Amino acid sequence: MEAFDFLIYFTFFIKIIFVSSTVYLKYLEHQHKTNQTLSYWKERSEFIFKACLSVILIILFNPRRKTPPVINSETKLLLYLYGFIVILQANWKQFIKDSPLNHKIETSHS
């Protein structure tokens, strides 16, 4: 197994940990309970996932690479999920609050 393949499978494993911990924490939240250790590992697994995907992107799209990157189905799925995570984790409330359009609307209502 090549190092790149190992990185892909490791990233999938981390993603499974992240999703599992997120689902279980949501379940605990509905039960009005918390688990600090699980919350800690959820945050860490999310960070590790993003770091691994960033390394994968660097490897795939290295401008010094002579041959075009070969993207298999596992890599496509990871990149697809990465896009969703980045969009969902964005601070949309702050983005909209700081938007020039929002400032125009606020000043017109004042």
Buried (B, 14 or more C-beta within 10 A) or exposed (E): EEEEEEBBEEBBBBBEBBBEBBEEBEEBEEEEEEBEEBBEBBEBBBEBBBEBBEEBBEBBEEEEEEEEEEEEEEBEEBBEBBEEBEEEEEEEEEEEEEEEEEEEEEEEEE
